[in-house]
Amino acid sequence: MDAGKTSLTERLLHFAGVIDEIGSVDAGSTHTDSLALERRRGITIKSAVVSFALGGRTVNLIDTPGHPDFIAEVERVLGVLDGAVLVVSAVEGVQAQTRVLMRTLRRLRIPTLIFVNKIDRRGAGDTDLLRSLGDRLTPALAPLGTVGDAGLPAASFHPYAAGDADFADRLGQCLAEQDDTVLAAYLDALPQPLLPARLHQELLRQTQRAEIHPVFFGSAVTGAGIDALARGIGELLPRAGGDPGGPVSGTVFKVERDASGERAAYVRLFEGAVRVRDHVTLQQGRGKAREGRVTGLRVFAEGTVARTGALAAGRIGQLLGLSDVRVGDTVGAPGPRTTAGRHFAPPTLETVVDPVRPGDRSALHSALVQLAEQDPLIGLRHDEIRREISVSLYGEVQKEVIEATLAEEYGIPVSFSATTTIHQERVEGSGQAHETMGEDGNPFFATVGLRVEPGPAGSGVDYRLGVELGSMPYAFMRAVEDTVRATLQQGLYGWQVSDCAVTLTHSGYNSILSAAGDFRRLTPLVLMTALRRAGTTVREPMHDFRLEVPAGALGQVLPLLARLRAVPTPPRAERYGYRLTGEIPAASVHALERRLPGLTGGEGLWESSFARHRPVTGARRPPARPRTDHNPLHRREYLLHVVRRV
């Protein structure tokens, strides 16, 4: 956050000759921060795409937010990247979010360059910062130059010359640490360094395999080091592949509406080509495939977006006319790069949104549905019984953005309830139940049997068939599966049930009288009976944390951690104080962040990230979800069941 990503985007556009005047984040005049709220707050909220020519190739650059509340914007673009530039401030250094992003980039093996920005700012470091990058991000770093006059307006970046023997030796050592073949060649060449051509070849290969990360220094404000970074982007990051003549395969990573209300789907096309008036298939995961007709196409070129007749493999463009398109959809045939899963933790906070004017309730729901189209992780949930609408959040800043967006773009002033922590329910054992058509107590023309079992962590809901696929019409099969997934949104304690396997064990229907509605009404009753027999436990989200405090503040911080139910490891003495690591409930993170500056005189360094869900144990009663005692679907169907029996 505030490392200068948007300013760097402006500088790269200027370097490429796309813009004549460099915009300012503070003045709200940047090319990519187009939302009024972004310009006013001086932060990036939505990812933005720009395109420019660089060294004979077209670069599609996606500027993403740095604030952790908007991590979902980053998650959605990871699957469409060929490479990344991780921007770190030379003054603030490595932040908690920097470490989260770097771990994810390395896990996904996305080739990544590191750009240390703001070398012209007072307090900027180079040698110490490099050491911090190696300690806190990864030791697989290859600095490609030195900084002159760090911390002064005249600060500059000096790339190493190809014939610099000291640089060649250091780079050879870095590359040798990642590859045994290079190590053998390095040792054979001693006391001479490896030849420059061999070093460049190996640097290119290891960078594109995400084994090593070249480091550049510079300033987006003064332009120092930008030419070297631009060359690095052009030479070191891999070119996009894909066959324009192959079957269409792409991913939707963003959906927005223009001033006329028309939906535009941002698509990265990996294979094939899409043309205006083409019919394309859309599919979300293993969900039912849908079809849409492309009525218009736009491509990004030279800093603008322009209408075009076709979009080819390797490009990013906007598809118009797809009324049912959603973020995360696969366009065309699924491929290895269109099936990426979740890379970051889901939101752990929730709040109820109420319109200030009661008459706006329907309009509020419609507005939030549109916002959820753009950001599915908002997790829109409508409680029909209490007439409440709740949304999921990553943090309080996101709540402020939603409030401002609703007021300014939709004219709906809203208020929020206190933010609560989202818990989960996990299945403990195995339970099954079934209802047979025609037997006493089953008023529906349907037979449904279900078995519920625990699943691996992170597996979500795994729905399986224990009956023949042709034992019922597809519409009835689909009704059971869809209702299972909807019912598990609220389990025995009212929280979402995740990481479980649900198997359809019994099925039956009457070819004349049965309808899909019979299966939708019977399935919740059978599923909840099976769930009660299996049992569930409530789990709370936990964060791993790292905390550095001055020696004099340790005695005040430890009792606070205990009150907030944190579990720290023993303090480790360091040069300037103590370092503590451990885990803390997500519900306590905000309170600790608020108290820490006062307890440490502003010198405490805190970072945390979601780690896992932990069972709520001990004297703490498993919390039921606030605002509702039962799943509205369960209650409605149960009452209908009773009425029909009477």
TORKE-588150 format. One record per residue (C-alpha): x, y, z; residue in three letters. Coordinates in nm, 2 decimals. Layout:
X, Y, Z, Ala
...
% end
This chain:
0.00, 0.00, 0.00, Met
0.13, 0.35, -0.10, Asp
0.43, 0.19, -0.27, Ala
0.36, 0.38, -0.58, Gly
0.21, 0.13, -0.82, Lys
-0.03, 0.37, -0.99, Thr
0.25, 0.64, -1.02, Ser
0.47, 0.37, -1.17, Leu
0.20, 0.29, -1.43, Thr
0.18, 0.66, -1.52, Glu
0.56, 0.67, -1.57, Arg
0.57, 0.36, -1.78, Leu
0.29, 0.50, -2.01, Leu
0.49, 0.82, -2.04, His
0.81, 0.63, -2.11, Phe
0.63, 0.43, -2.39, Ala
0.50, 0.76, -2.54, Gly
0.14, 0.69, -2.47, Val
0.08, 1.00, -2.26, Ile
0.25, 1.34, -2.28, Asp
0.19, 1.45, -1.92, Glu
0.23, 1.23, -1.61, Ile
-0.08, 1.22, -1.39, Gly
-0.06, 1.26, -1.01, Ser
-0.23, 1.04, -0.75, Val
-0.26, 1.33, -0.51, Asp
-0.42, 1.55, -0.78, Ala
-0.65, 1.27, -0.89, Gly
-0.53, 1.30, -1.25, Ser
-0.39, 0.95, -1.31, Thr
-0.48, 0.74, -1.61, His
-0.59, 0.42, -1.43, Thr
-0.77, 0.56, -1.12, Asp
-1.08, 0.65, -1.30, Ser
-1.34, 0.62, -1.02, Leu
-1.43, 0.95, -0.84, Ala
-1.37, 0.77, -0.51, Leu
-1.02, 0.66, -0.61, Glu
-0.93, 1.01, -0.71, Arg
-1.06, 1.16, -0.39, Arg
-0.90, 0.91, -0.16, Arg
-0.58, 0.87, -0.36, Gly
-0.59, 0.49, -0.35, Ile
-0.66, 0.22, -0.61, Thr
-0.99, 0.04, -0.54, Ile
-1.05, -0.14, -0.87, Lys
-0.80, -0.31, -1.10, Ser
-0.75, -0.12, -1.43, Ala
-0.60, -0.23, -1.76, Val
-0.38, -0.02, -1.99, Val
-0.19, -0.13, -2.30, Ser
0.13, 0.01, -2.46, Phe
0.40, -0.10, -2.70, Ala
0.74, -0.18, -2.55, Leu
1.04, -0.31, -2.75, Gly
0.84, -0.45, -3.03, Gly
0.57, -0.62, -2.82, Arg
0.24, -0.52, -2.68, Thr
0.22, -0.50, -2.30, Val
-0.11, -0.53, -2.12, Asn
-0.06, -0.38, -1.77, Leu
-0.31, -0.44, -1.49, Ile
-0.28, -0.19, -1.21, Asp
-0.41, -0.36, -0.89, Thr
-0.49, -0.22, -0.54, Pro
-0.23, -0.26, -0.26, Gly
-0.47, -0.22, 0.03, His
-0.55, -0.56, 0.19, Pro
-0.92, -0.48, 0.20, Asp
-0.92, -0.51, -0.18, Phe
-0.71, -0.83, -0.21, Ile
-1.00, -0.98, -0.41, Ala
-0.91, -0.75, -0.70, Glu
-0.56, -0.90, -0.70, Val
-0.68, -1.25, -0.68, Glu
-0.90, -1.22, -0.99, Arg
-0.60, -1.12, -1.21, Val
-0.34, -1.37, -1.09, Leu
-0.48, -1.64, -1.33, Gly
-0.44, -1.42, -1.64, Val
-0.08, -1.29, -1.58, Leu
0.23, -1.38, -1.78, Asp
0.45, -1.19, -1.53, Gly
0.43, -0.95, -1.24, Ala
0.62, -0.64, -1.11, Val
0.61, -0.63, -0.73, Leu
0.65, -0.27, -0.61, Val
0.82, -0.21, -0.27, Val
0.87, 0.14, -0.12, Ser
1.24, 0.21, -0.04, Ala
1.11, 0.40, 0.27, Val
0.84, 0.18, 0.42, Glu
1.00, -0.14, 0.31, Gly
0.83, -0.48, 0.31, Val
0.48, -0.47, 0.44, Gln
0.26, -0.76, 0.55, Ala
0.07, -0.75, 0.22, Gln
0.40, -0.77, 0.03, Thr
0.49, -1.10, 0.19, Arg
0.14, -1.24, 0.13, Val
0.16, -1.14, -0.24, Leu
0.52, -1.27, -0.29, Met
0.43, -1.61, -0.13, Arg
0.14, -1.64, -0.37, Thr
0.34, -1.54, -0.68, Leu
0.61, -1.79, -0.60, Arg
0.35, -2.07, -0.53, Arg
0.18, -2.00, -0.86, Leu
0.53, -1.97, -1.03, Arg
0.45, -1.64, -1.19, Ile
0.77, -1.47, -1.32, Pro
0.82, -1.17, -1.10, Thr
1.04, -0.86, -1.11, Leu
1.08, -0.65, -0.80, Ile
1.09, -0.27, -0.83, Phe
1.21, -0.07, -0.53, Val
1.04, 0.27, -0.57, Asn
1.08, 0.61, -0.40, Lys
1.47, 0.60, -0.38, Ile
1.45, 0.98, -0.39, Asp
1.25, 1.00, -0.07, Arg
1.42, 1.09, 0.27, Arg
1.49, 0.77, 0.46, Gly
1.52, 0.55, 0.15, Ala
1.75, 0.25, 0.18, Gly
1.92, 0.02, -0.06, Asp
2.17, -0.22, 0.10, Thr
1.96, -0.26, 0.42, Asp
1.64, -0.29, 0.22, Leu
1.80, -0.56, 0.00, Leu
1.88, -0.76, 0.31, Arg
1.52, -0.72, 0.43, Ser
1.39, -0.84, 0.09, Leu
1.61, -1.15, 0.12, Gly
1.50, -1.22, 0.48, Asp
1.13, -1.15, 0.45, Arg
1.04, -1.23, 0.09, Leu
1.29, -1.47, -0.06, Thr
1.67, -1.51, -0.09, Pro
1.64, -1.58, -0.46, Ala
1.71, -1.22, -0.56, Leu
1.93, -1.08, -0.83, Ala
2.00, -0.70, -0.79, Pro
2.08, -0.56, -1.14, Leu
2.23, -0.23, -1.04, Gly
2.32, 0.01, -0.76, Thr
2.16, 0.33, -0.62, Val
2.34, 0.66, -0.61, Gly
2.24, 0.95, -0.37, Asp
1.97, 0.74, -0.21, Ala
1.73, 0.96, -0.01, Gly
1.80, 1.27, -0.22, Leu
1.60, 1.42, -0.51, Pro
1.89, 1.34, -0.74, Ala
1.88, 0.97, -0.65, Ala
1.97, 0.75, -0.95, Ser
1.99, 0.39, -1.05, Phe
2.30, 0.26, -1.23, His
2.26, -0.08, -1.40, Pro
2.56, -0.31, -1.38, Tyr
2.77, -0.33, -1.70, Ala
2.79, -0.67, -1.87, Ala
3.17, -0.66, -1.83, Gly
3.16, -0.59, -1.45, Asp
3.36, -0.88, -1.31, Ala
3.23, -0.83, -0.95, Asp
2.87, -0.82, -1.07, Phe
2.92, -1.12, -1.29, Ala
3.06, -1.32, -1.00, Asp
2.77, -1.22, -0.76, Arg
2.51, -1.30, -1.03, Leu
2.68, -1.63, -1.11, Gly
2.65, -1.72, -0.74, Gln
2.28, -1.63, -0.72, Cys
2.20, -1.84, -1.03, Leu
2.42, -2.13, -0.91, Ala
2.22, -2.15, -0.59, Glu
1.91, -2.23, -0.80, Gln
2.05, -2.49, -1.04, Asp
2.31, -2.76, -1.01, Asp
2.41, -2.74, -1.37, Thr
2.49, -2.37, -1.33, Val
2.68, -2.44, -1.01, Leu
2.90, -2.69, -1.19, Ala
2.97, -2.44, -1.47, Ala
3.04, -2.17, -1.21, Tyr
3.29, -2.39, -1.03, Leu
3.46, -2.50, -1.35, Asp
3.51, -2.14, -1.46, Ala
3.68, -2.02, -1.13, Leu
3.86, -1.80, -1.07, Pro
3.69, -1.63, -1.37, Gln
3.32, -1.55, -1.37, Pro
3.08, -1.71, -1.62, Leu
3.06, -1.54, -1.96, Leu
2.81, -1.26, -1.99, Pro
2.61, -1.44, -2.26, Ala
2.58, -1.75, -2.04, Arg
2.47, -1.53, -1.74, Leu
2.21, -1.35, -1.94, His
2.07, -1.67, -2.08, Gln
2.05, -1.83, -1.74, Glu
1.90, -1.52, -1.58, Leu
1.63, -1.52, -1.85, Leu
1.56, -1.89, -1.80, Arg
1.54, -1.88, -1.42, Gln
1.33, -1.56, -1.42, Thr
1.08, -1.70, -1.66, Gln
1.06, -2.02, -1.44, Arg
1.00, -1.80, -1.13, Ala
1.32, -1.94, -0.97, Glu
1.49, -1.60, -0.93, Ile
1.37, -1.25, -0.91, His
1.56, -0.96, -1.07, Pro
1.56, -0.64, -0.85, Val
1.55, -0.29, -0.99, Phe
1.56, 0.05, -0.81, Phe
1.41, 0.38, -0.91, Gly
1.16, 0.65, -0.86, Ser
0.82, 0.68, -1.04, Ala
0.82, 1.05, -0.96, Val
1.16, 1.15, -1.10, Thr
1.18, 0.88, -1.36, Gly
1.50, 0.73, -1.22, Ala
1.55, 0.36, -1.32, Gly
1.23, 0.35, -1.53, Ile
1.43, 0.28, -1.85, Asp
1.60, -0.02, -1.69, Ala
1.27, -0.16, -1.55, Leu
1.11, -0.12, -1.89, Ala
1.39, -0.31, -2.05, Arg
1.35, -0.58, -1.79, Gly
0.98, -0.61, -1.86, Ile
1.05, -0.64, -2.23, Gly
1.34, -0.88, -2.21, Glu
1.29, -1.10, -1.90, Leu
0.92, -1.16, -1.87, Leu
0.78, -1.43, -2.10, Pro
0.58, -1.36, -2.42, Arg
0.22, -1.47, -2.43, Ala
0.15, -1.79, -2.62, Gly
-0.17, -1.93, -2.76, Gly
-0.29, -2.04, -3.10, Asp
-0.54, -1.79, -3.26, Pro
-0.67, -2.07, -3.48, Gly
-0.74, -2.31, -3.19, Gly
-1.07, -2.35, -2.99, Pro
-1.16, -2.05, -2.79, Val
-1.04, -2.06, -2.43, Ser
-1.03, -1.76, -2.19, Gly
-1.11, -1.63, -1.85, Thr
-1.33, -1.34, -1.73, Val
-1.14, -1.15, -1.45, Phe
-1.35, -0.84, -1.43, Lys
-1.71, -0.73, -1.50, Val
-1.83, -0.37, -1.50, Glu
-2.11, -0.16, -1.64, Arg
-2.06, 0.15, -1.85, Asp
-2.26, 0.47, -1.83, Ala
-2.54, 0.32, -2.03, Ser
-2.57, 0.02, -1.80, Gly
-2.42, -0.23, -2.05, Glu
-2.21, -0.50, -1.90, Arg
-1.85, -0.53, -2.02, Ala
-1.66, -0.85, -1.94, Ala
-1.28, -0.82, -1.92, Tyr
-1.14, -1.14, -2.08, Val
-0.79, -1.28, -2.12, Arg
-0.80, -1.50, -2.42, Leu
-0.55, -1.79, -2.40, Phe
-0.65, -1.97, -2.72, Glu
-0.85, -1.91, -3.03, Gly
-1.02, -1.59, -3.14, Ala
-1.36, -1.42, -3.07, Val
-1.55, -1.21, -3.32, Arg
-1.85, -0.99, -3.30, Val
-2.17, -1.19, -3.33, Arg
-2.00, -1.51, -3.22, Asp
-2.19, -1.73, -2.97, His
-1.96, -1.83, -2.68, Val
-2.00, -2.08, -2.40, Thr
-1.97, -1.95, -2.04, Leu
-1.91, -2.18, -1.74, Gln
-1.84, -2.12, -1.37, Gln
-1.63, -2.41, -1.24, Gly
-1.83, -2.74, -1.27, Arg
-2.15, -2.55, -1.30, Gly
-2.40, -2.56, -1.58, Lys
-2.27, -2.41, -1.91, Ala
-2.45, -2.11, -2.05, Arg
-2.44, -1.95, -2.39, Glu
-2.41, -1.58, -2.48, Gly
-2.38, -1.38, -2.80, Arg
-2.10, -1.12, -2.84, Val
-2.25, -0.80, -2.97, Thr
-1.94, -0.59, -2.94, Gly
-1.56, -0.61, -2.87, Leu
-1.31, -0.36, -2.74, Arg
-0.93, -0.40, -2.71, Val
-0.68, -0.21, -2.51, Phe
-0.42, -0.03, -2.72, Ala
-0.19, 0.27, -2.66, Glu
-0.35, 0.37, -2.34, Gly
-0.71, 0.37, -2.47, Thr
-0.98, 0.12, -2.54, Val
-1.11, 0.09, -2.89, Ala
-1.38, -0.10, -3.08, Arg
-1.26, -0.40, -3.28, Thr
-1.40, -0.68, -3.49, Gly
-1.20, -0.96, -3.33, Ala
-1.00, -1.05, -3.02, Leu
-0.71, -1.30, -3.07, Ala
-0.52, -1.53, -2.83, Ala
-0.28, -1.35, -2.60, Gly
-0.48, -1.03, -2.58, Arg
-0.70, -0.87, -2.31, Ile
-1.03, -0.73, -2.43, Gly
-1.39, -0.64, -2.33, Gln
-1.67, -0.86, -2.45, Leu
-2.01, -0.68, -2.48, Leu
-2.36, -0.83, -2.49, Gly
-2.31, -1.12, -2.24, Leu
-2.59, -1.05, -2.00, Ser
-2.53, -1.36, -1.78, Asp
-2.15, -1.33, -1.76, Val
-1.99, -1.35, -1.41, Arg
-1.64, -1.29, -1.28, Val
-1.44, -1.62, -1.29, Gly
-1.63, -1.76, -1.59, Asp
-1.44, -1.97, -1.84, Thr
-1.51, -1.85, -2.20, Val
-1.51, -2.14, -2.44, Gly
-1.32, -2.46, -2.36, Ala
-1.17, -2.51, -2.02, Pro
-0.79, -2.51, -2.02, Gly
-0.51, -2.54, -1.77, Pro
-0.51, -2.16, -1.71, Arg
-0.89, -2.12, -1.69, Thr
-0.94, -2.34, -1.39, Thr
-0.74, -2.15, -1.13, Ala
-0.89, -2.18, -0.78, Gly
-0.88, -1.93, -0.49, Arg
-0.54, -1.80, -0.41, His
-0.62, -1.59, -0.10, Phe
-0.83, -1.65, 0.21, Ala
-1.20, -1.56, 0.18, Pro
-1.34, -1.26, 0.37, Pro
-1.37, -1.32, 0.75, Thr
-1.60, -1.02, 0.83, Leu
-1.97, -0.95, 0.77, Glu
-2.20, -0.66, 0.82, Thr
-2.57, -0.59, 0.76, Val
-2.65, -0.31, 0.52, Val
-2.97, -0.10, 0.59, Asp
-3.11, 0.18, 0.37, Pro
-3.15, 0.51, 0.55, Val
-3.47, 0.56, 0.37, Arg
-3.69, 0.25, 0.42, Pro
-3.84, 0.29, 0.07, Gly
-3.49, 0.22, -0.08, Asp
-3.48, -0.14, 0.03, Arg
-3.56, -0.28, -0.31, Ser
-3.33, -0.04, -0.49, Ala
-3.05, -0.13, -0.24, Leu
-3.08, -0.50, -0.31, His
-3.06, -0.43, -0.69, Ser
-2.75, -0.21, -0.64, Ala
-2.58, -0.46, -0.42, Leu
-2.65, -0.73, -0.68, Val
-2.47, -0.52, -0.94, Gln
-2.18, -0.47, -0.70, Leu
-2.16, -0.84, -0.64, Ala
-2.14, -0.89, -1.01, Glu
-1.82, -0.69, -1.00, Gln
-1.69, -0.85, -0.68, Asp
-1.84, -1.19, -0.60, Pro
-1.65, -1.21, -0.27, Leu
-1.89, -0.95, -0.14, Ile
-2.09, -1.26, -0.05, Gly
-2.43, -1.09, -0.08, Leu
-2.68, -1.27, 0.15, Arg
-3.06, -1.19, 0.18, His
-3.24, -1.30, 0.50, Asp
-3.60, -1.31, 0.38, Glu
-3.75, -1.36, 0.73, Ile
-3.57, -1.06, 0.89, Arg
-3.56, -0.87, 0.57, Arg
-3.19, -0.80, 0.61, Glu
-2.91, -0.78, 0.35, Ile
-2.56, -0.87, 0.46, Ser
-2.22, -0.85, 0.28, Val
-1.88, -1.00, 0.34, Ser
-1.58, -0.78, 0.40, Leu
-1.21, -0.79, 0.43, Tyr
-1.19, -0.48, 0.64, Gly
-1.34, -0.15, 0.75, Glu
-1.20, 0.05, 0.45, Val
-1.40, -0.17, 0.22, Gln
-1.71, -0.09, 0.41, Lys
-1.65, 0.28, 0.36, Glu
-1.60, 0.23, -0.01, Val
-1.93, 0.03, -0.04, Ile
-2.11, 0.31, 0.15, Glu
-1.97, 0.58, -0.07, Ala
-2.03, 0.39, -0.39, Thr
-2.40, 0.33, -0.30, Leu
-2.45, 0.70, -0.21, Ala
-2.26, 0.85, -0.51, Glu
-2.34, 0.60, -0.79, Glu
-2.68, 0.48, -0.69, Tyr
-2.82, 0.76, -0.47, Gly
-2.89, 0.53, -0.18, Ile
-2.76, 0.64, 0.16, Pro
-2.70, 0.34, 0.39, Val
-2.60, 0.25, 0.74, Ser
-2.41, -0.06, 0.86, Phe
-2.45, -0.28, 1.17, Ser
-2.14, -0.35, 1.37, Ala
-1.89, -0.58, 1.18, Thr
-1.90, -0.94, 1.30, Thr
-1.66, -1.23, 1.23, Thr
-1.77, -1.50, 0.99, Ile
-1.74, -1.85, 1.14, His
-1.77, -2.18, 0.96, Gln
-1.93, -2.51, 1.04, Glu
-1.74, -2.83, 0.97, Arg
-1.89, -3.18, 0.96, Val
-1.76, -3.40, 1.24, Glu
-1.88, -3.75, 1.15, Gly
-2.09, -3.94, 0.89, Ser
-2.46, -3.91, 0.89, Gly
-2.73, -4.01, 0.64, Gln
-3.11, -3.99, 0.60, Ala
-3.36, -4.06, 0.33, His
-3.73, -4.00, 0.26, Glu
-3.92, -4.24, 0.03, Thr
-4.20, -4.13, -0.20, Met
-4.54, -4.27, -0.08, Gly
-4.43, -4.34, 0.28, Glu
-4.60, -4.18, 0.58, Asp
-4.46, -3.84, 0.66, Gly
-4.34, -3.76, 0.30, Asn
-4.59, -3.54, 0.12, Pro
-4.37, -3.49, -0.18, Phe
-4.36, -3.69, -0.51, Phe
-3.99, -3.75, -0.46, Ala
-3.74, -3.99, -0.31, Thr
-3.42, -3.84, -0.18, Val
-3.14, -4.00, 0.03, Gly
-2.82, -3.82, 0.13, Leu
-2.50, -3.90, 0.32, Arg
-2.29, -3.63, 0.47, Val
-1.92, -3.68, 0.55, Glu
-1.62, -3.46, 0.64, Pro
-1.40, -3.35, 0.35, Gly
-1.04, -3.23, 0.32, Pro
-0.97, -2.87, 0.44, Ala
-1.03, -2.62, 0.16, Gly
-1.24, -2.87, -0.05, Ser
-1.56, -2.68, -0.02, Gly
-1.88, -2.88, -0.09, Val
-1.80, -3.20, -0.29, Asp
-2.13, -3.33, -0.43, Tyr
-2.13, -3.69, -0.54, Arg
-2.37, -3.94, -0.70, Leu
-2.42, -4.27, -0.53, Gly
-2.70, -4.36, -0.78, Val
-2.70, -4.40, -1.15, Glu
-2.70, -4.07, -1.34, Leu
-3.00, -4.19, -1.55, Gly
-3.21, -4.29, -1.25, Ser
-3.39, -3.96, -1.27, Met
-3.43, -3.68, -1.53, Pro
-3.15, -3.43, -1.53, Tyr
-3.38, -3.15, -1.41, Ala
-3.45, -3.34, -1.09, Phe
-3.08, -3.43, -1.04, Met
-2.99, -3.06, -1.08, Arg
-3.26, -2.95, -0.84, Ala
-3.12, -3.18, -0.56, Val
-2.76, -3.06, -0.61, Glu
-2.85, -2.69, -0.63, Asp
-3.07, -2.72, -0.32, Thr
-2.79, -2.91, -0.13, Val
-2.55, -2.62, -0.20, Arg
-2.81, -2.36, -0.10, Ala
-2.91, -2.54, 0.22, Thr
-2.55, -2.57, 0.34, Leu
-2.52, -2.19, 0.34, Gln
-2.66, -2.21, 0.69, Gln
-2.60, -2.53, 0.90, Gly
-2.70, -2.64, 1.24, Leu
-2.57, -2.32, 1.41, Tyr
-2.66, -2.09, 1.12, Gly
-2.31, -2.07, 0.97, Trp
-2.20, -2.19, 0.63, Gln
-2.10, -2.56, 0.62, Val
-1.79, -2.62, 0.42, Ser
-1.53, -2.89, 0.35, Asp
-1.77, -3.18, 0.33, Cys
-1.88, -3.45, 0.09, Ala
-2.25, -3.50, 0.02, Val
-2.36, -3.81, -0.16, Thr
-2.70, -3.88, -0.32, Leu
-2.78, -4.23, -0.20, Thr
-3.14, -4.27, -0.29, His
-3.35, -4.13, -0.57, Ser
-3.70, -4.18, -0.72, Gly
-3.98, -4.00, -0.89, Tyr
-4.32, -4.04, -1.04, Asn
-4.31, -3.99, -1.42, Ser
-4.65, -3.82, -1.42, Ile
-4.68, -3.63, -1.09, Leu
-4.32, -3.54, -0.99, Ser
-4.18, -3.19, -1.05, Ala
-3.84, -3.03, -0.97, Ala
-4.02, -2.84, -0.69, Gly
-4.08, -3.16, -0.50, Asp
-3.71, -3.23, -0.49, Phe
-3.62, -2.87, -0.39, Arg
-3.87, -2.89, -0.10, Arg
-3.77, -3.24, 0.02, Leu
-3.39, -3.21, -0.01, Thr
-3.34, -2.96, 0.28, Pro
-3.54, -3.18, 0.53, Leu
-3.33, -3.49, 0.44, Val
-3.00, -3.30, 0.44, Leu
-3.06, -3.13, 0.78, Met
-3.15, -3.47, 0.93, Thr
-2.83, -3.62, 0.79, Ala
-2.63, -3.32, 0.91, Leu
-2.77, -3.35, 1.27, Arg
-2.67, -3.71, 1.27, Arg
-2.32, -3.63, 1.15, Ala
-2.28, -3.33, 1.39, Gly
-2.10, -3.01, 1.32, Thr
-1.86, -2.79, 1.51, Thr
-1.83, -2.41, 1.48, Val
-1.48, -2.28, 1.38, Arg
-1.34, -1.93, 1.40, Glu
-1.09, -1.78, 1.16, Pro
-0.73, -1.75, 1.29, Met
-0.45, -1.53, 1.17, His
-0.07, -1.60, 1.19, Asp
0.10, -1.29, 1.32, Phe
0.45, -1.14, 1.35, Arg
0.50, -0.86, 1.59, Leu
0.81, -0.65, 1.66, Glu
0.81, -0.42, 1.97, Val
1.06, -0.21, 2.16, Pro
1.20, -0.38, 2.47, Ala
1.02, -0.14, 2.71, Gly
0.68, -0.22, 2.56, Ala
0.69, -0.60, 2.59, Leu
0.54, -0.59, 2.94, Gly
0.23, -0.40, 2.81, Gln
0.19, -0.59, 2.49, Val
0.19, -0.95, 2.63, Leu
-0.11, -0.90, 2.86, Pro
-0.30, -0.74, 2.57, Leu
-0.23, -1.04, 2.35, Leu
-0.36, -1.27, 2.63, Ala
-0.68, -1.07, 2.66, Arg
-0.73, -1.10, 2.29, Leu
-0.69, -1.48, 2.30, Arg
-0.36, -1.47, 2.10, Ala
-0.12, -1.76, 2.13, Val
0.24, -1.61, 2.09, Pro
0.56, -1.81, 2.09, Thr
0.83, -1.70, 2.34, Pro
0.96, -1.36, 2.27, Pro
1.29, -1.35, 2.08, Arg
1.54, -1.08, 2.16, Ala
1.67, -0.88, 1.87, Glu
1.88, -0.57, 1.82, Arg
1.60, -0.32, 1.87, Tyr
1.36, -0.51, 2.09, Gly
1.16, -0.83, 2.07, Tyr
1.00, -1.03, 1.80, Arg
0.69, -1.24, 1.87, Leu
0.51, -1.48, 1.63, Thr
0.20, -1.68, 1.68, Gly
-0.17, -1.69, 1.60, Glu
-0.47, -1.47, 1.70, Ile
-0.84, -1.49, 1.63, Pro
-0.94, -1.28, 1.33, Ala
-1.20, -1.11, 1.55, Ala
-0.92, -0.96, 1.77, Ser
-0.69, -0.83, 1.49, Val
-0.86, -0.49, 1.45, His
-0.86, -0.43, 1.83, Ala
-0.49, -0.51, 1.85, Leu
-0.40, -0.28, 1.55, Glu
-0.59, 0.00, 1.72, Arg
-0.41, -0.04, 2.06, Arg
-0.06, -0.12, 1.94, Leu
0.06, 0.23, 1.84, Pro
-0.02, 0.37, 2.18, Gly
0.15, 0.09, 2.37, Leu
0.47, 0.10, 2.16, Thr
0.50, 0.47, 2.10, Gly
0.43, 0.41, 1.73, Gly
0.73, 0.18, 1.70, Glu
0.55, -0.16, 1.70, Gly
0.56, -0.34, 1.36, Leu
0.26, -0.57, 1.31, Trp
0.17, -0.80, 1.02, Glu
-0.09, -1.08, 1.00, Ser
-0.26, -1.30, 0.75, Ser
-0.53, -1.56, 0.75, Phe
-0.40, -1.91, 0.84, Ala
-0.68, -2.15, 0.92, Arg
-1.01, -2.21, 1.10, His
-0.99, -2.33, 1.46, Arg
-1.27, -2.51, 1.65, Pro
-1.44, -2.29, 1.91, Val
-1.36, -2.49, 2.23, Thr
-1.35, -2.45, 2.61, Gly
-1.60, -2.23, 2.80, Ala
-1.69, -2.04, 2.48, Arg
-2.03, -2.16, 2.36, Arg
-2.03, -2.22, 1.98, Pro
-2.18, -1.90, 1.85, Pro
-2.50, -1.91, 1.64, Ala
-2.50, -1.68, 1.35, Arg
-2.63, -1.34, 1.45, Pro
-2.97, -1.22, 1.34, Arg
-3.14, -1.56, 1.26, Thr
-3.20, -1.88, 1.46, Asp
-3.26, -2.10, 1.16, His
-3.19, -2.12, 0.80, Asn
-3.50, -1.95, 0.63, Pro
-3.50, -2.23, 0.37, Leu
-3.52, -2.49, 0.64, His
-3.79, -2.31, 0.83, Arg
-4.01, -2.24, 0.52, Arg
-3.99, -2.60, 0.40, Glu
-4.05, -2.74, 0.75, Tyr
-4.36, -2.54, 0.79, Leu
-4.48, -2.65, 0.44, Leu
-4.40, -3.01, 0.54, His
-4.62, -2.98, 0.85, Val
-4.91, -2.80, 0.67, Val
-4.91, -3.07, 0.40, Arg
-4.91, -3.35, 0.66, Arg
-5.21, -3.18, 0.84, Val
% end
